[in-house]
Amino acid sequence: MVSKIYLIRHGITEGNEKRWYYGGADLPLTDGGKRNLQDLVKKGVYPQLPEDADLYTTGLRRTEETLALIAGKREHRVIRNLREMEFGEYECNTYEELSKYADFEKWAWDETGDIALPGGESKNQFAARIREGMAELVGYHRLNELSHRHNGQPAVSVIVCHGGVISAVMQELFPDVKGSMWDWMPSPGFGYVLGFQDGKAVTYEALTEDSEIE
């Protein structure tokens, strides 16, 4: 039986509106971001989740608030390794503001993935951390699958995380699908539905206003 993992990007923050580079900054949703998610709920993007669905966030305010808006206040786990990339001293600045710094330009155009911003992560460090976070999530999901083996219902896991994280995960899981980080980036409040079988991702579908969580 194919089970499902939902990767959902948090709602809109000030950082999204101002096009900041930010990951570690613990920004809340804006009032407009909350209203946008409420509109998506009304449109049926987030139907009633199964009572036994496993829920996760990364522990940051924007993911906690998003989960509460789309699923209500329900028990959930936190997977810290699926937080957004850390930009260190350059958090909460735009590309235009940062492009004057030589070390930022070196990081932005680094093809080795080894250059880190001051106090931040390199692209390789970020990728390694995301792999660890996904291994943790899939491990939990496998236990969820086992708990469903006799009831005939597919296991469902939902994590609210971050745009860059979701892009990295999709590139890792579906390397044969052509697309850059930006091609995989979902809009706030959206994401992907992954079909899992025998511990491996076998299908994906973009979460849209016509999607349904079963």
C-alpha positions in Angstrom: 0.0 0.0 0.0 1.2 3.5 -0.9 1.4 5.9 2.1 1.6 9.6 2.0 3.9 12.3 3.3 2.8 16.0 2.9 5.6 18.6 2.7 3.9 22.0 3.3 5.7 25.3 3.3 4.8 27.7 6.1 2.6 30.8 5.4 3.8 34.3 4.5 6.1 36.2 6.8 7.7 39.6 6.8 10.8 37.9 5.3 8.8 36.6 2.4 7.2 40.0 1.7 10.5 41.8 1.8 12.4 39.1 0.0 14.9 38.6 2.8 17.5 35.9 3.1 16.5 34.3 6.4 16.4 30.9 7.9 17.3 30.9 11.6 15.4 34.1 12.4 12.3 33.0 14.2 9.7 35.2 12.3 6.0 34.8 12.9 3.4 34.8 10.2 2.1 38.2 9.1 -1.6 39.1 9.6 -1.9 38.8 5.8 -0.2 35.4 5.9 -2.6 34.1 8.5 -5.6 35.4 6.4 -4.1 33.7 3.3 -3.9 30.4 5.1 -7.4 30.7 6.4 -8.6 31.3 2.8 -6.8 28.2 1.7 -8.5 26.2 4.5 -11.9 27.5 3.3 -11.1 26.5 -0.3 -10.5 23.0 0.9 -6.7 22.8 0.4 -6.4 21.3 3.9 -9.4 19.0 4.5 -9.9 17.3 7.8 -6.8 15.2 8.6 -7.2 11.6 9.8 -7.2 11.5 13.6 -4.1 9.2 13.5 -2.1 11.4 11.0 1.4 12.1 12.3 2.1 15.9 12.4 5.5 17.7 12.4 7.0 21.2 12.4 10.5 22.5 12.6 9.7 24.3 15.9 10.0 27.8 14.5 7.0 30.2 15.0 6.1 30.3 11.4 5.7 26.6 11.1 3.9 26.2 14.5 1.4 28.9 13.5 0.9 27.4 10.1 0.2 23.9 11.4 -2.3 25.3 14.0 -4.2 27.2 11.3 -4.5 24.3 8.9 -4.9 21.4 11.4 -5.9 23.0 14.7 -3.9 22.6 17.9 -2.9 19.0 17.8 0.0 17.1 19.2 3.0 17.0 16.9 6.8 16.3 16.9 9.5 18.8 16.0 12.3 17.9 13.5 14.9 20.6 13.9 17.1 19.3 11.1 14.4 20.3 8.6 14.8 24.0 9.4 15.7 26.5 6.6 19.3 27.3 5.7 21.1 29.5 8.3 22.4 32.8 6.8 24.3 33.8 10.0 25.3 37.5 10.2 23.4 38.2 6.9 20.0 37.1 8.1 17.0 39.4 7.2 18.6 41.3 4.3 17.8 41.4 0.7 20.0 40.4 -2.2 20.4 44.0 -3.1 21.6 44.8 0.4 24.0 41.8 0.5 25.4 41.9 -3.0 27.9 44.7 -2.0 29.7 42.2 0.2 32.4 40.1 -1.5 31.9 37.1 0.8 28.2 37.0 0.0 28.9 37.1 -3.7 31.5 34.2 -3.3 28.8 32.2 -1.4 26.1 33.0 -4.0 28.2 31.8 -6.9 30.0 29.0 -5.2 29.9 25.8 -7.3 31.7 23.7 -4.7 29.1 24.1 -2.0 31.7 24.5 0.7 31.6 28.3 1.3 29.6 29.4 4.3 28.5 32.9 5.2 29.8 34.3 8.5 27.9 32.4 11.3 25.9 30.5 8.7 25.9 27.2 6.7 27.5 26.2 3.5 25.3 24.6 0.9 26.8 21.3 1.5 26.3 21.6 5.3 22.7 22.5 4.6 22.2 19.5 2.3 23.7 17.1 4.7 21.5 18.4 7.5 18.4 18.1 5.4 19.3 14.5 4.5 19.5 13.7 8.2 16.1 15.4 8.8 14.4 13.5 6.1 15.9 10.2 7.4 14.3 11.1 10.8 11.0 11.9 9.2 10.9 8.8 7.0 11.9 6.7 10.1 8.9 8.0 12.0 6.7 7.5 8.9 7.8 3.8 8.6 6.5 3.3 12.2 3.3 5.0 11.2 3.0 2.6 8.2 3.5 -0.4 10.5 0.7 0.9 12.8 -1.6 0.8 9.7 -0.7 -2.6 8.4 -3.9 -4.3 9.5 -6.6 -1.6 9.1 -6.4 -1.1 5.3 -5.9 2.6 5.6 -2.8 4.5 4.2 -0.5 6.1 6.8 -0.4 9.9 6.5 2.3 12.2 7.8 2.3 16.0 7.4 5.3 18.3 8.0 5.2 22.1 7.9 8.7 23.3 7.0 10.4 25.7 4.6 10.6 26.5 0.9 14.4 25.9 0.6 14.0 22.7 2.6 11.2 21.3 0.3 13.3 22.2 -2.8 16.3 20.3 -1.4 14.2 17.3 -0.5 12.5 17.1 -3.9 15.9 17.4 -5.7 17.3 14.6 -3.5 14.3 12.3 -3.9 13.6 12.8 -7.6 17.0 13.5 -9.2 15.9 12.4 -12.6 13.3 15.1 -12.8 14.8 18.2 -14.4 14.5 21.3 -12.3 16.5 23.8 -10.3 15.9 24.8 -6.6 13.6 27.5 -7.8 11.6 25.2 -10.1 10.8 23.0 -7.0 10.0 26.0 -4.7 6.3 26.0 -3.6 4.4 29.1 -2.8 3.8 29.8 0.9 1.1 27.4 2.2 1.6 24.9 -0.6 4.0 22.0 -1.2 4.0 18.4 -2.4 2.3 15.1 -1.6 4.8 12.2 -1.7 3.7 8.6 -2.3 5.9 6.2 -0.2 6.2 2.5 -0.7 8.7 0.2 1.1 10.4 3.3 2.6 11.0 5.0 -0.7 9.3 7.9 -2.4 7.7 6.6 -5.6 5.4 9.4 -6.7 4.8 13.1 -6.1 2.1 15.6 -6.8 2.0 19.3 -6.2 -0.3 20.4 -3.5 -2.9 22.8 -5.1 -6.3 24.2 -4.4 -7.7 21.0 -5.9 -5.7 18.7 -3.7 -7.2 16.6 -0.9 -5.6 15.1 2.1 -7.2 11.7 2.6 
